[in-house]
Amino acid sequence: MKKLFISLVFFILSSSVFAQYYYRDSNRIGITVGVNQLSLNTENFTTNPEMGWNAGLSMRGNYYNNWDMVYSLQFSENNFTVPTRKLGILAQDVNYKLASAQVSLQMSYRLIENHLTFEFGPIVQVNGKLKLDADKENNIINGTTLLAKNIVDVSNFNFYPSVGFTAGVKHFRFNVSYQYGLNNFLGNLNKNNLGVDFKGNPGILNGNIIIYL
């Protein structure tokens, strides 16, 4: 992820220098911070969405007429909980954390110049395994015979179409977007011979503040 971050930062900075030469008023770098809520849509077990955080960089540039192009890198921590039973008796929610990096390329239509835009486009996400507290690894997931630690090996690659709106003033804006994962987020678990056909698709709601330089 570190190499990906360095490469994209260099790309954004290089593109910004080139773009500013031609479009001094409309191309700029954005610093993004915000929150997210991940909902894991699956019939294998019950999940509940929880709050996470986002941070990243973006580059907004002129494309054609009222269209801009936005490419960005975002690092996130996503969270969701799963109801379980500790020692097979005590009800206890297990919180799963997912660290991820996303690269996106969004088309942006300017509804109101410098104030309101509509964005859509693809997002590619790379992530590691789910993390949970060590003392909850052997909890039994409600409605199953699975242990909490059995479901951590999720897919490392996800593809999300995304739609959203960005509103504010020229150098300070708020973005709301929703993205839905097309590939099977739980697909890797089917390699572990757990006797379950795992299928799950994540949906992520993001709310970010963007500061344009």
C-alpha positions as CSV (number, residue, x, y, z in Angstrom):
1,M,0.0,0.0,0.0
2,K,2.9,2.3,0.7
3,K,4.2,2.0,-2.9
4,L,0.7,2.6,-4.2
5,F,0.4,5.8,-2.1
6,I,3.8,7.2,-3.1
7,S,3.1,6.5,-6.8
8,L,-0.4,8.1,-6.7
9,V,0.9,11.2,-4.8
10,F,3.6,11.7,-7.4
11,F,1.0,11.2,-10.2
12,I,-1.4,13.7,-8.6
13,L,1.3,16.3,-8.1
14,S,2.7,15.9,-11.6
15,S,-0.7,16.1,-13.1
16,S,-1.6,19.2,-11.1
17,V,1.5,21.1,-12.3
18,F,0.7,20.2,-15.9
19,A,-3.0,21.0,-15.5
20,Q,-2.5,24.3,-13.7
21,Y,-0.4,25.5,-16.6
22,Y,-3.5,25.2,-18.8
23,Y,-6.4,25.7,-16.4
24,R,-5.2,27.9,-13.6
25,D,-8.7,28.3,-12.1
26,S,-10.2,24.8,-12.3
27,N,-7.6,22.1,-11.6
28,R,-6.5,21.5,-8.0
29,I,-5.4,19.0,-5.4
30,G,-7.9,18.1,-2.6
31,I,-7.1,16.7,0.9
32,T,-9.9,14.4,2.1
33,V,-11.0,13.4,5.6
34,G,-14.2,11.8,6.6
35,V,-16.2,8.8,7.9
36,N,-17.8,5.7,6.3
37,Q,-20.3,3.1,7.2
38,L,-20.0,-0.4,5.8
39,S,-23.0,-2.8,5.4
40,L,-22.1,-6.4,4.5
41,N,-25.0,-7.9,2.6
42,T,-24.9,-11.6,3.2
43,E,-27.3,-14.4,4.1
44,N,-24.6,-16.5,5.8
45,F,-24.7,-14.6,9.1
46,T,-26.1,-11.4,10.6
47,T,-24.1,-8.2,10.3
48,N,-24.5,-4.7,11.6
49,P,-22.9,-1.6,10.0
50,E,-20.5,0.5,12.1
51,M,-18.7,3.8,11.7
52,G,-15.1,4.0,10.2
53,W,-12.8,6.7,8.9
54,N,-11.4,7.9,5.5
55,A,-8.3,10.0,4.6
56,G,-6.8,10.6,1.2
57,L,-5.8,12.9,-1.7
58,S,-7.6,13.7,-5.0
59,M,-7.0,15.7,-8.2
60,R,-9.9,17.5,-9.9
61,G,-9.3,18.6,-13.4
62,N,-11.2,20.0,-16.4
63,Y,-12.4,17.4,-18.9
64,Y,-14.9,18.8,-21.4
65,N,-17.4,21.6,-21.1
66,N,-19.3,21.1,-17.8
67,W,-17.5,17.8,-17.1
68,D,-14.5,17.3,-14.7
69,M,-12.4,14.3,-14.0
70,V,-11.6,13.3,-10.4
71,Y,-8.9,10.7,-9.6
72,S,-8.1,9.9,-6.0
73,L,-6.4,7.7,-3.5
74,Q,-8.3,7.0,-0.2
75,F,-7.2,5.0,2.8
76,S,-10.0,3.8,5.1
77,E,-10.8,1.7,8.1
78,N,-14.2,0.0,7.7
79,N,-16.1,-1.6,10.6
80,F,-19.0,-3.9,11.1
81,T,-20.2,-6.2,13.9
82,V,-21.5,-9.7,14.0
83,P,-23.6,-11.1,16.9
84,T,-21.9,-14.1,18.6
85,R,-22.0,-16.2,21.7
86,K,-19.0,-16.4,24.0
87,L,-18.5,-19.9,25.5
88,G,-21.7,-20.8,23.6
89,I,-23.8,-18.9,26.1
90,L,-23.0,-15.2,26.6
91,A,-24.3,-12.8,23.8
92,Q,-21.5,-10.6,22.5
93,D,-21.1,-8.5,19.4
94,V,-17.7,-9.0,17.6
95,N,-16.3,-5.9,15.8
96,Y,-14.4,-6.6,12.6
97,K,-12.0,-3.9,11.2
98,L,-11.0,-3.8,7.6
99,A,-8.0,-1.6,6.5
100,S,-8.2,-0.7,2.8
101,A,-6.8,1.5,0.1
102,Q,-9.0,2.7,-2.8
103,V,-8.1,4.1,-6.2
104,S,-10.9,5.8,-8.0
105,L,-11.6,7.6,-11.3
106,Q,-14.8,9.6,-11.3
107,M,-16.6,11.6,-13.9
108,S,-18.0,14.8,-12.4
109,Y,-20.8,16.9,-13.9
110,R,-20.8,20.6,-12.7
111,L,-24.4,21.4,-11.8
112,I,-23.4,24.7,-10.2
113,E,-19.9,26.0,-10.9
114,N,-17.7,25.7,-7.9
115,H,-20.7,24.7,-5.7
116,L,-22.4,21.5,-6.7
117,T,-21.3,18.5,-8.8
118,F,-22.6,15.0,-9.5
119,E,-20.0,12.2,-9.6
120,F,-20.0,8.6,-10.8
121,G,-17.4,6.0,-11.7
122,P,-15.4,2.9,-10.8
123,I,-13.4,2.3,-7.6
124,V,-10.8,-0.4,-7.1
125,Q,-10.1,-1.5,-3.5
126,V,-7.2,-3.5,-2.0
127,N,-7.4,-4.7,1.5
128,G,-6.1,-7.2,4.0
129,K,-7.8,-9.7,6.4
130,L,-10.4,-8.6,8.9
131,K,-9.1,-7.9,12.3
132,L,-10.9,-8.6,15.6
133,D,-10.0,-8.8,19.3
134,A,-8.0,-11.9,20.2
135,D,-10.2,-12.7,23.2
136,K,-13.3,-13.0,20.8
137,E,-11.7,-15.2,18.1
138,N,-13.4,-18.4,19.5
139,N,-16.9,-16.9,19.9
140,I,-19.5,-18.8,17.9
141,I,-21.3,-16.7,15.3
142,N,-25.1,-16.7,15.9
143,G,-27.1,-19.1,13.7
144,T,-24.0,-21.0,12.6
145,T,-21.3,-23.4,13.9
146,L,-18.6,-20.9,12.7
147,L,-16.1,-19.3,15.0
148,A,-15.5,-15.6,14.8
149,K,-12.0,-16.2,13.5
150,N,-13.2,-18.4,10.6
151,I,-14.4,-15.4,8.5
152,V,-11.4,-13.1,8.6
153,D,-9.8,-14.2,5.3
154,V,-11.9,-12.0,2.9
155,S,-11.2,-11.2,-0.7
156,N,-8.2,-8.9,-1.1
157,F,-9.6,-7.1,-4.2
158,N,-12.9,-5.5,-4.7
159,F,-14.5,-3.5,-7.5
160,Y,-17.1,-0.8,-6.7
161,P,-19.3,1.4,-8.9
162,S,-19.9,4.6,-7.1
163,V,-22.3,7.6,-7.2
164,G,-22.3,10.8,-5.2
165,F,-22.6,14.5,-4.8
166,T,-20.1,17.2,-3.9
167,A,-21.3,20.6,-2.6
168,G,-19.7,23.7,-1.0
169,V,-17.5,26.5,-2.1
170,K,-14.4,26.6,-4.3
171,H,-11.9,25.5,-1.7
172,F,-14.1,23.7,0.9
173,R,-16.6,21.1,0.0
174,F,-18.6,18.2,1.4
175,N,-19.0,14.9,-0.5
176,V,-21.5,12.1,0.0
177,S,-21.2,8.9,-2.0
178,Y,-22.3,5.3,-2.0
179,Q,-20.4,2.4,-3.5
180,Y,-21.5,-1.2,-3.9
181,G,-19.1,-4.1,-4.3
182,L,-19.8,-6.3,-7.4
183,N,-17.5,-9.2,-6.6
184,N,-17.9,-11.7,-3.7
185,F,-16.3,-10.1,-0.6
186,L,-16.4,-13.5,1.2
187,G,-15.2,-15.5,-1.8
188,N,-11.9,-16.5,-0.2
189,L,-13.6,-18.3,2.6
190,N,-14.9,-20.9,0.1
191,K,-11.3,-22.2,-0.1
192,N,-11.2,-23.2,3.5
193,N,-13.6,-26.2,3.4
194,L,-15.9,-24.8,6.2
195,G,-19.0,-26.5,4.8
196,V,-20.7,-23.2,3.9
197,D,-21.2,-21.5,0.5
198,F,-20.1,-17.9,1.4
199,K,-21.5,-15.0,-0.5
200,G,-21.4,-11.3,0.5
201,N,-21.4,-7.9,-1.1
202,P,-20.3,-4.8,0.8
203,G,-22.1,-1.4,0.4
204,I,-20.2,1.6,1.8
205,L,-21.7,5.1,2.5
206,N,-19.1,7.8,2.7
207,G,-19.2,11.4,4.0
208,N,-16.0,13.3,3.4
209,I,-14.8,16.9,3.8
210,I,-12.6,18.0,0.9
211,I,-10.1,21.0,1.2
212,Y,-8.9,22.1,-2.2
213,L,-5.5,23.8,-2.4
